[in-house]
């Protein structure tokens, strides 16, 4: 039937499947139908928006090796560096990259900018017979770069400048400059250990990590040291000699203030201190941790193997987002709580770069229809190995308006909390979150949903 023919005619409600309510003009029916069409279009478009991935891969134009370091000045302009001459600049948020004139034997690992104009990038120059430290400097936001080559048979793993004059670097030695990188002096000359990472709060107080692997005893030794006098003296804070893993080391360091700081370890997880490093405690026991980035004491991200993890409560709980299989994420930079980039290399030497504009959504809303009641569904798949999806419905508040405080927690068979997947206010809707059990042993686990007065527990099986 053509409902738009004979506009002066009248139809009955039952003609369109509605209980008899008398006659009404066809013009009114047009309005009803158009409203339904608009509603359907809105729901369709909303679903498309909600289904967008949390992280979107960006093409750099490089086909081999890695993107090791990332720095952005704002949402549009940024710099990347990596292996085999990966060195580029973007002015449109990473959609397009302009490759900087560069030697493919240069391998970059760390970037440090003190403002939108002045910055340094560091790494190593690899020849067929030797490697040499390289540091490059820009004073025009990355348009042009000067080059400085330092010690032979060495490379720079990490670099940080406090201001335009004072900077530190970690490599074969720990070095310091007071003239913007023109000259460097050694402030730690122990060559048994490799200096992996460093972080300075100011020109006097800083931390550095060291690593050494004894090929005869098969013991890997990791150290975290602190200085309060610009590197003249170093005080050990952590010395670990219990690992037989060759890659055991503290890969990154970041302090938010004089007391609160975080370090990552490839074997043992993420450590936190609240008393300037006198004591450290584990806040995340996942392995293969490479990069830290904290905006403040509460919100931070970790780049690891295959995953990006995020905390919004200072490391008490972490949410995991699977990003790319076989990729180690070694570069990361956020300009605010929503917009950020992460980079790395796959196990087949492919460079990867991803961008998020929503902070890396950890719990995804899968539809716009408002559920009539709270529900917790059986995870899929079950049994699972190593990941599974958990779906749940959030109904409107019984009283008032706004988000519903929601928690989704995983427990082991003894009732011990394994991890918190959700701990935030959610708007009414249907949601889905992915749980990763890579670091857990096979067995029975439980997941519990709490929202307002609703509470439900379901069982799932991890089978490896």
Buried (B, 14 or more C-beta within 10 A) or exposed (E): EEBEEEEEEBBEBEEEEEEEEEEEEBEEBEEEEEEEEEEEEEEEEEBEEBEEBBBEEBEBEBEBBBBBBBBBBEBEBBBBBBBBBBBBBBBEBBEBBEEBEBEEBBBBBBBBBBEEBBBBBBBBBBEEEEBBBBBBBBBEBBEEBEEBEBBEEBBBBBBBBBEBBBBBBBBBBBBBBBEBBEEBEEBBEBEEBBBBBBBBBEBBBBBBBBBBBEEEEEBBBBBBBBBBEBBEEBEEBBEBEEBEBBEBBBBBBBBBEEEBBBBBBBBBBBBBBBEBBEEBEEBBEBBBBBBBBBBEBEBBBBBBBBBBBBBBEBBEBBBBBBBBEEBBBBBBBBBEEEBBBBBBBBEEEBBBBBBBBBBBBBBBBBBBEEBEEBBBBEBEEBEBEBBBBBBBBBBBBEEEEEEBEBBBBBBBEEEEEBBBBBBBEBEBBBBBBBBBBBBBEEEEBBBBBBBBEBEBEBEBBBEE
